[in-house]
Amino acid sequence: MVTVGLDEVGRGCWAGPLVAAAVAMNDQQDIVTGLRDSKKLSKKQRERLDSDIRSQVKAYGVGWVAPSEIDSLGLTQSVQLAMLRAMNELNKTCPEYDEIIIDGNYNFLANCERLDLAHNPQGVRNSKNDVRGLTYHNVRTMVGADDKVPAVSAASIIAKVARDTYMCELAIKYPEYLFEKHVGYGTAAHAAALKKHGVTDEHRTSFAPIRALIPRSLEQ
């Protein structure tokens, strides 16, 4: 039986993309030891498991949603778009599976064939994937699936490592923001850097703490 796990990371961040991963695992063949919720693993453990997952599972896909898209769509549709893009990537090499399990209690793949979410912004790694017209069956949600279902745990890890790596790359471009430490979350250090250096293109201007720092003249 092939199970696809879906999870996302970066929903509450002030800066950087929202990233989802889809991982297809054959319950009888794809054995990756040490899988659990990525938040319960150290950076070193996540990176080791990320390599194991990519080399051992049946298939995986990663979906990226840029800050500008998050500002335009809102969080719920942004998570949906990230998961659809991740599934679109996975479908290229694994179009058949028995079930999809999404971490949480909301089915982001429901009614997605009715939505036009094929935005094409610049600078997003696989944002040009057209996700319209797709229908997914045998989808179920599970609270805590990222710590209970191997395929979802694997998706949690893939998404976390991919996003953290990207934020470390941003830290080279914007060293004063310390993205490599807080990876875009709303820490005291991040808030202090924003007050001193202002808002970058990587910040989500629809989020209240960021919007409060933008002069009203620039919002119009």
Disulfide bonds with the S-S distance in Angstrom:
none
